């Protein structure tokens, strides 16, 4: 399976101070490292997202395709839009999709200030990415505006405190601040799951209105 832990890096700019790896290829191998599944629990996360067979999912900051490729495999009738800043990450996803014979995944290049989400997705997934985004309110507002009423947003972010995985403490978004940020953007009905994953929160919200 392609993809790897942390979509941590995909939202990184070149020269970003906390970009942990010298090259995109090194970063991909970090994201896809063997132990990641034990705590990132991708299959449990995907199950929890309760997608329908023909759902359209946008994975913003898809990185190595860790979630995007798994979702595309599980839902062959659905569609996955993998969005990232890095052309090399997107090329990697395309290669993996080809190797896995997946025809239901497309890639889109974003910029640091524009996540390039459109109105198609039923669910927008932002996993281990938000803490890298320079202007979070403006970035989330772009996603909110693009989404259709009734569509859902799923955010995965690292919990506070000393943990064996995740970014340094100063980059983490405290739970209260995260929820305030998301609801002040306009998203409603936040469901916070802090039990599913050992080191991360999963927050699922909705853009109000009828589908």
PASEBA-1860 file (N, C-alpha, C; in nm, 3 decimals):
! residues 211
1> XXXXXXXX> 0.084/-0.117/0.000/0.000/0.000/0.000/0.088/0.122/0.000 ~ 0.053/0.223/-0.070/0.138/0.342/-0.072/0.097/0.429/0.043 ~ 0.151/0.545/0.049/0.108/0.641/0.147/0.190/0.623/0.268 ~ 0.193/0.720/0.356/0.274/0.695/0.470/0.242/0.789/0.573 ~ 0.305/0.776/0.684/0.266/0.846/0.799/0.289/0.985/0.772 ~ 0.236/1.051/0.836/0.220/1.186/0.847/0.196/1.235/0.717 ~ 0.081/1.293/0.700/0.083/1.363/0.579/0.156/1.475/0.631 ~ 0.255/1.450/0.708/0.303/1.560/0.779/0.369/1.653/0.690
9> XXXXXXXX> 0.420/1.610/0.588/0.506/1.703/0.526/0.452/1.761/0.409 ~ 0.340/1.720/0.370/0.321/1.768/0.238/0.293/1.911/0.237 ~ 0.253/1.969/0.344/0.220/2.108/0.331/0.345/2.191/0.353 ~ 0.459/2.132/0.340/0.577/2.208/0.367/0.626/2.289/0.250 ~ 0.671/2.407/0.282/0.734/2.486/0.177/0.879/2.450/0.174 ~ 0.942/2.480/0.063/1.087/2.462/0.058/1.146/2.560/0.155 ~ 1.246/2.516/0.225/1.311/2.608/0.317/1.232/2.622/0.446 ~ 1.127/2.547/0.458/1.045/2.551/0.579/1.133/2.504/0.696
17> XXXXXXXX> 1.131/2.579/0.805/1.221/2.546/0.916/1.198/2.408/0.974 ~ 1.069/2.363/0.977/1.052/2.233/1.037/1.032/2.124/0.933 ~ 1.074/2.150/0.813/1.067/2.043/0.715/1.172/1.940/0.755 ~ 1.129/1.821/0.790/1.226/1.731/0.855/1.323/1.660/0.761 ~ 1.297/1.663/0.631/1.380/1.578/0.545/1.439/1.656/0.431 ~ 1.556/1.613/0.390/1.628/1.680/0.283/1.561/1.664/0.150 ~ 1.505/1.548/0.123/1.449/1.528/-0.009/1.310/1.470/0.003 ~ 1.231/1.491/-0.101/1.096/1.439/-0.102/1.098/1.286/-0.093
25> XXXXXXXX> 1.194/1.221/-0.158/1.199/1.075/-0.152/1.224/1.026/-0.009 ~ 1.311/1.097/0.063/1.334/1.061/0.203/1.205/1.079/0.282 ~ 1.135/1.186/0.251/1.013/1.216/0.323/0.908/1.108/0.297 ~ 0.899/1.063/0.172/0.803/0.956/0.138/0.835/0.830/0.217 ~ 0.962/0.795/0.227/0.994/0.673/0.301/0.964/0.690/0.450 ~ 0.976/0.814/0.499/0.937/0.841/0.638/0.785/0.825/0.653 ~ 0.710/0.880/0.559/0.565/0.873/0.566/0.517/0.728/0.556 ~ 0.588/0.648/0.479/0.546/0.509/0.457/0.618/0.412/0.549
33> XXXXXXXX> 0.683/0.463/0.655/0.761/0.371/0.738/0.670/0.266/0.802 ~ 0.730/0.150/0.824/0.652/0.031/0.862/0.572/0.048/0.991 ~ 0.625/0.119/1.088/0.555/0.122/1.216/0.438/0.219/1.216 ~ 0.422/0.299/1.112/0.322/0.404/1.119/0.180/0.351/1.133 ~ 0.151/0.242/1.062/0.014/0.192/1.064/-0.033/0.158/1.205 ~ 0.061/0.117/1.292/0.023/0.075/1.427/-0.040/0.188/1.508 ~ 0.000/0.312/1.480/-0.062/0.424/1.554/-0.148/0.514/1.466 ~ -0.126/0.514/1.336/-0.209/0.598/1.248/-0.340/0.527/1.213
41> XXXXXXXX> -0.338/0.393/1.225/-0.458/0.310/1.208/-0.543/0.351/1.089 ~ -0.484/0.350/0.970/-0.556/0.404/0.854/-0.689/0.333/0.825 ~ -0.692/0.201/0.843/-0.815/0.129/0.810/-0.926/0.166/0.910 ~ -0.889/0.181/1.037/-0.988/0.221/1.139/-1.038/0.363/1.113 ~ -0.948/0.450/1.071/-0.987/0.589/1.040/-1.085/0.589/0.922 ~ -1.052/0.515/0.817/-1.137/0.513/0.697/-1.276/0.455/0.732 ~ -1.279/0.351/0.814/-1.406/0.294/0.858/-1.488/0.399/0.933 ~ -1.422/0.470/1.023/-1.487/0.573/1.105/-1.547/0.684/1.018
49> XXXXXXXX> -1.486/0.712/0.904/-1.534/0.819/0.816/-1.667/0.782/0.750 ~ -1.705/0.655/0.757/-1.837/0.609/0.713/-1.875/0.664/0.574 ~ -1.790/0.636/0.479/-1.815/0.683/0.341/-1.915/0.591/0.272 ~ -1.985/0.646/0.173/-2.072/0.560/0.093/-1.989/0.507/-0.024 ~ -2.035/0.399/-0.091/-1.952/0.338/-0.195/-1.909/0.434/-0.306 ~ -1.994/0.533/-0.336/-1.957/0.624/-0.446/-1.917/0.764/-0.398 ~ -1.871/0.772/-0.274/-1.826/0.902/-0.220/-1.711/0.961/-0.300 ~ -1.707/1.093/-0.304/-1.592/1.166/-0.358/-1.519/1.225/-0.239
57> XXXXXXXX> -1.390/1.192/-0.227/-1.310/1.237/-0.114/-1.193/1.321/-0.164 ~ -1.173/1.437/-0.105/-1.053/1.517/-0.133/-0.959/1.502/-0.015 ~ -0.837/1.457/-0.041/-0.735/1.441/0.062/-0.638/1.557/0.044 ~ -0.649/1.657/0.133/-0.570/1.780/0.119/-0.440/1.765/0.196 ~ -0.330/1.776/0.124/-0.200/1.748/0.185/-0.181/1.598/0.185 ~ -0.207/1.537/0.071/-0.210/1.390/0.060/-0.073/1.326/0.079 ~ 0.033/1.406/0.062/0.167/1.353/0.084/0.196/1.235/-0.007 ~ 0.237/1.125/0.055/0.273/1.007/-0.022/0.152/0.927/-0.067
65> XXXXXXXX> 0.033/0.973/-0.031/-0.089/0.902/-0.067/-0.133/0.803/0.039 ~ -0.080/0.819/0.158/-0.105/0.726/0.269/-0.254/0.695/0.285 ~ -0.336/0.798/0.296/-0.480/0.776/0.306/-0.546/0.766/0.169 ~ -0.506/0.852/0.076/-0.572/0.859/-0.055/-0.575/0.724/-0.126 ~ -0.461/0.655/-0.129/-0.453/0.527/-0.199/-0.538/0.421/-0.131 ~ -0.539/0.422/0.001/-0.618/0.324/0.075/-0.768/0.347/0.054 ~ -0.808/0.474/0.053/-0.950/0.505/0.031/-0.991/0.463/-0.111 ~ -0.906/0.493/-0.209/-0.935/0.457/-0.348/-0.948/0.306/-0.364
73> XXXXXXXX> -0.864/0.231/-0.291/-0.871/0.085/-0.299/-0.998/0.032/-0.234 ~ -1.034/0.090/-0.121/-1.151/0.039/-0.049/-1.282/0.072/-0.120 ~ -1.284/0.187/-0.189/-1.408/0.232/-0.255/-1.385/0.246/-0.405 ~ -1.381/0.134/-0.477/-1.351/0.140/-0.620/-1.453/0.219/-0.702 ~ -1.577/0.231/-0.649/-1.679/0.308/-0.722/-1.674/0.456/-0.684 ~ -1.598/0.486/-0.580/-1.586/0.625/-0.537/-1.473/0.694/-0.612 ~ -1.447/0.820/-0.573/-1.336/0.892/-0.635/-1.255/0.962/-0.528 ~ -1.125/0.966/-0.549/-1.036/1.034/-0.456/-0.958/1.140/-0.532
81> XXXXXXXX> -0.956/1.261/-0.476/-0.877/1.371/-0.531/-0.763/1.394/-0.432 ~ -0.641/1.364/-0.473/-0.524/1.380/-0.385/-0.462/1.516/-0.416 ~ -0.455/1.600/-0.315/-0.410/1.739/-0.333/-0.284/1.760/-0.250 ~ -0.182/1.819/-0.311/-0.059/1.844/-0.238/0.017/1.960/-0.302 ~ 0.110/2.015/-0.225/0.195/2.123/-0.277/0.305/2.070/-0.366 ~ 0.349/1.948/-0.338/0.471/1.895/-0.399/0.442/1.815/-0.525 ~ 0.498/1.857/-0.637/0.478/1.780/-0.762/0.534/1.639/-0.748 ~ 0.643/1.623/-0.674/0.702/1.489/-0.660/0.613/1.397/-0.579
89> XXXXXXXX> 0.543/1.451/-0.481/0.448/1.370/-0.405/0.334/1.326/-0.497 ~ 0.285/1.417/-0.578/0.174/1.385/-0.669/0.217/1.282/-0.773 ~ 0.338/1.295/-0.821/0.391/1.197/-0.918/0.402/1.059/-0.852 ~ 0.445/1.058/-0.726/0.456/0.933/-0.651/0.318/0.867/-0.637 ~ 0.217/0.947/-0.606/0.080/0.893/-0.592/0.033/0.834/-0.724 ~ 0.060/0.906/-0.834/0.020/0.857/-0.966/0.088/0.724/-0.998 ~ 0.216/0.713/-0.966/0.290/0.588/-0.991/0.233/0.473/-0.908 ~ 0.206/0.503/-0.779/0.150/0.398/-0.693/0.011/0.356/-0.741
97> XXXXXXXX> -0.070/0.453/-0.783/-0.205/0.423/-0.831/-0.198/0.333/-0.955 ~ -0.103/0.363/-1.042/-0.085/0.282/-1.163/-0.044/0.140/-1.125 ~ 0.051/0.130/-1.033/0.099/-0.002/-0.989/-0.014/-0.083/-0.924 ~ -0.103/-0.013/-0.855/-0.215/-0.079/-0.787/-0.338/-0.091/-0.878 ~ -0.323/-0.044/-1.003/-0.432/-0.047/-1.102/-0.557/0.028/-1.053 ~ -0.534/0.141/-0.989/-0.645/0.225/-0.942/-0.673/0.333/-1.045 ~ -0.796/0.338/-1.092/-0.830/0.439/-1.193/-0.918/0.549/-1.134 ~ -0.943/0.543/-1.003/-1.038/0.635/-0.940/-0.970/0.741/-0.854
105> XXXXXXXX> -0.844/0.770/-0.884/-0.772/0.870/-0.806/-0.710/0.972/-0.901 ~ -0.730/1.100/-0.871/-0.670/1.206/-0.952/-0.588/1.295/-0.858 ~ -0.496/1.370/-0.915/-0.411/1.456/-0.832/-0.426/1.602/-0.875 ~ -0.410/1.691/-0.777/-0.421/1.835/-0.799/-0.310/1.902/-0.721 ~ -0.240/1.996/-0.784/-0.136/2.070/-0.713/-0.194/2.195/-0.647 ~ -0.170/2.207/-0.517/-0.217/2.323/-0.441/-0.103/2.423/-0.424 ~ -0.134/2.535/-0.363/-0.030/2.631/-0.322/-0.040/2.644/-0.170 ~ 0.056/2.710/-0.109/0.057/2.723/0.037/-0.067/2.797/0.088
113> XXXXXXXX> -0.119/2.889/0.008/-0.234/2.966/0.056/-0.366/2.916/-0.001 ~ -0.363/2.830/-0.102/-0.487/2.783/-0.164/-0.489/2.631/-0.172 ~ -0.576/2.567/-0.092/-0.583/2.421/-0.092/-0.642/2.361/-0.220 ~ -0.696/2.445/-0.308/-0.746/2.398/-0.438/-0.854/2.289/-0.426 ~ -0.943/2.307/-0.330/-1.057/2.217/-0.316/-1.171/2.273/-0.401 ~ -1.248/2.185/-0.467/-1.364/2.233/-0.543/-1.492/2.179/-0.479 ~ -1.604/2.190/-0.550/-1.734/2.157/-0.490/-1.770/2.009/-0.498 ~ -1.681/1.926/-0.556/-1.718/1.785/-0.575/-1.719/1.700/-0.447
121> XXXXXXXX> -1.621/1.717/-0.357/-1.611/1.619/-0.248/-1.731/1.612/-0.154 ~ -1.764/1.487/-0.116/-1.859/1.463/-0.008/-1.786/1.475/0.126 ~ -1.655/1.446/0.122/-1.573/1.456/0.242/-1.437/1.515/0.205 ~ -1.392/1.610/0.285/-1.257/1.665/0.270/-1.177/1.618/0.391 ~ -1.066/1.550/0.365/-0.980/1.497/0.471/-0.853/1.582/0.480 ~ -0.821/1.627/0.600/-0.700/1.707/0.624/-0.627/1.639/0.740 ~ -0.535/1.550/0.707/-0.473/1.467/0.809/-0.328/1.508/0.835 ~ -0.299/1.549/0.957/-0.163/1.588/0.999/-0.109/1.703/0.915
129> XXXXXXXX> -0.197/1.792/0.874/-0.158/1.897/0.780/-0.181/2.037/0.836 ~ -0.293/2.054/0.908/-0.334/2.189/0.945/-0.227/2.265/1.023 ~ -0.152/2.195/1.109/-0.050/2.266/1.189/0.064/2.322/1.103 ~ 0.074/2.277/0.978/0.177/2.331/0.887/0.130/2.455/0.811 ~ -0.001/2.480/0.811/-0.056/2.585/0.725/-0.030/2.722/0.786 ~ 0.030/2.813/0.707/0.067/2.944/0.763/-0.054/3.026/0.809 ~ -0.156/3.043/0.723/-0.273/3.122/0.762/-0.394/3.030/0.770 ~ -0.412/2.970/0.886/-0.516/2.866/0.901/-0.658/2.918/0.877
137> XXXXXXXX> -0.698/3.035/0.934/-0.835/3.081/0.911/-0.866/3.104/0.762 ~ -0.775/3.167/0.691/-0.799/3.196/0.549/-0.803/3.067/0.467 ~ -0.714/2.975/0.501/-0.704/2.847/0.430/-0.831/2.764/0.450 ~ -0.877/2.758/0.576/-1.001/2.684/0.605/-1.123/2.751/0.541 ~ -1.122/2.884/0.537/-1.233/2.956/0.474/-1.243/2.920/0.325 ~ -1.128/2.904/0.259/-1.129/2.865/0.117/-1.192/2.726/0.101 ~ -1.158/2.635/0.189/-1.216/2.500/0.183/-1.367/2.508/0.209 ~ -1.405/2.583/0.311/-1.547/2.596/0.348/-1.629/2.651/0.231
145> XXXXXXXX> -1.577/2.759/0.171/-1.650/2.823/0.059/-1.668/2.727/-0.058 ~ -1.565/2.647/-0.085/-1.570/2.557/-0.200/-1.665/2.440/-0.178 ~ -1.677/2.394/-0.054/-1.755/2.273/-0.026/-1.903/2.295/-0.047 ~ -1.971/2.185/-0.087/-2.116/2.194/-0.103/-2.183/2.177/0.033 ~ -2.301/2.235/0.050/-2.373/2.218/0.177/-2.393/2.069/0.206 ~ -2.376/2.031/0.332/-2.394/1.892/0.371/-2.267/1.809/0.362 ~ -2.165/1.861/0.293/-2.038/1.788/0.284/-1.968/1.793/0.420 ~ -1.881/1.695/0.442/-1.813/1.685/0.572/-1.664/1.715/0.560
153> XXXXXXXX> -1.609/1.764/0.670/-1.465/1.789/0.682/-1.413/1.701/0.795 ~ -1.306/1.626/0.767/-1.243/1.543/0.871/-1.102/1.593/0.893 ~ -1.071/1.626/1.017/-0.940/1.679/1.053/-0.871/1.581/1.148 ~ -0.748/1.547/1.118/-0.667/1.469/1.213/-0.551/1.559/1.254 ~ -0.537/1.578/1.385/-0.427/1.659/1.438/-0.373/1.590/1.563 ~ -0.246/1.614/1.592/-0.183/1.551/1.708/-0.234/1.610/1.839 ~ -0.251/1.522/1.937/-0.291/1.563/2.071/-0.175/1.638/2.136 ~ -0.211/1.719/2.236/-0.109/1.790/2.312/-0.036/1.693/2.405
161> XXXXXXXX> 0.073/1.740/2.461/0.147/1.660/2.557/0.263/1.588/2.491 ~ 0.345/1.524/2.572/0.465/1.458/2.521/0.426/1.324/2.461 ~ 0.449/1.310/2.332/0.409/1.189/2.262/0.526/1.138/2.178 ~ 0.529/1.006/2.154/0.639/0.952/2.073/0.630/0.988/1.924 ~ 0.516/1.040/1.880/0.498/1.077/1.739/0.443/1.218/1.732 ~ 0.466/1.281/1.619/0.404/1.412/1.599/0.503/1.526/1.601 ~ 0.453/1.646/1.574/0.540/1.764/1.564/0.581/1.814/1.702 ~ 0.680/1.904/1.707/0.716/1.966/1.834/0.597/2.041/1.895
169> XXXXXXXX> 0.599/2.053/2.026/0.485/2.111/2.100/0.440/2.247/2.045 ~ 0.535/2.332/2.006/0.496/2.467/1.965/0.417/2.468/1.834 ~ 0.419/2.358/1.760/0.343/2.351/1.635/0.205/2.292/1.654 ~ 0.181/2.227/1.767/0.052/2.162/1.786/-0.058/2.265/1.807 ~ -0.178/2.230/1.762/-0.292/2.318/1.781/-0.372/2.262/1.899 ~ -0.379/2.336/2.011/-0.456/2.286/2.125/-0.601/2.257/2.087 ~ -0.658/2.156/2.150/-0.793/2.109/2.116/-0.898/2.222/2.112 ~ -0.899/2.304/2.216/-0.997/2.413/2.222/-0.980/2.511/2.107
177> XXXXXXXX> -0.856/2.542/2.079/-0.826/2.636/1.971/-0.865/2.576/1.835 ~ -0.838/2.447/1.819/-0.872/2.377/1.695/-1.022/2.382/1.670 ~ -1.100/2.351/1.774/-1.247/2.351/1.758/-1.299/2.491/1.730 ~ -1.244/2.589/1.799/-1.287/2.728/1.778/-1.256/2.772/1.634 ~ -1.137/2.734/1.588/-1.094/2.766/1.451/-1.191/2.708/1.348 ~ -1.230/2.583/1.369/-1.316/2.513/1.273/-1.461/2.564/1.278 ~ -1.513/2.585/1.398/-1.652/2.630/1.408/-1.663/2.778/1.370 ~ -1.560/2.857/1.396/-1.569/2.998/1.355/-1.557/3.012/1.204
185> XXXXXXXX> -1.504/2.911/1.136/-1.503/2.910/0.990/-1.645/2.889/0.936 ~ -1.730/2.825/1.016/-1.868/2.800/0.974/-1.909/2.654/0.980 ~ -1.811/2.565/1.004/-1.843/2.423/1.013/-1.923/2.396/1.141 ~ -2.017/2.301/1.132/-2.104/2.272/1.246/-2.098/2.125/1.283 ~ -2.167/2.092/1.392/-2.181/1.954/1.442/-2.046/1.884/1.460 ~ -1.952/1.948/1.531/-1.823/1.882/1.548/-1.834/1.755/1.633 ~ -1.782/1.646/1.580/-1.771/1.522/1.656/-1.624/1.498/1.679 ~ -1.583/1.495/1.806/-1.441/1.478/1.839/-1.419/1.336/1.889
193> XXXXXXXX> -1.332/1.263/1.823/-1.297/1.129/1.869/-1.152/1.131/1.916 ~ -1.134/1.117/2.048/-0.996/1.116/2.100/-0.957/0.976/2.147 ~ -1.043/0.877/2.118/-1.014/0.739/2.160/-0.960/0.652/2.045 ~ -1.001/0.683/1.925/-0.967/0.599/1.809/-0.815/0.587/1.790 ~ -0.747/0.700/1.799/-0.603/0.704/1.772/-0.526/0.741/1.899 ~ -0.413/0.676/1.923/-0.341/0.703/2.047/-0.281/0.844/2.057 ~ -0.236/0.899/1.944/-0.163/1.027/1.951/-0.237/1.142/1.883 ~ -0.353/1.114/1.826/-0.420/1.215/1.745/-0.569/1.223/1.775
201> XXXXXXXX> -0.624/1.341/1.749/-0.769/1.362/1.754/-0.821/1.348/1.612 ~ -0.941/1.292/1.600/-1.013/1.296/1.473/-1.137/1.381/1.497 ~ -1.150/1.488/1.422/-1.266/1.577/1.435/-1.339/1.577/1.302 ~ -1.467/1.546/1.305/-1.548/1.547/1.183/-1.656/1.653/1.198 ~ -1.668/1.741/1.100/-1.765/1.850/1.104/-1.839/1.852/0.971 ~ -1.941/1.939/0.965/-2.022/1.946/0.844/-2.037/2.091/0.799 ~ -2.046/2.110/0.667/-2.088/2.241/0.617/-2.240/2.241/0.623 ~ -2.299/2.337/0.692/-2.443/2.332/0.712/-2.520/2.338/0.579
209> XXX> -2.643/2.289/0.584/-2.728/2.294/0.466/-2.759/2.156/0.413 ~ -2.857/2.151/0.325/-2.897/2.022/0.268/-2.803/1.983/0.155 ~ -2.782/1.851/0.145/-2.699/1.802/0.035/-2.768/1.827/-0.096
END
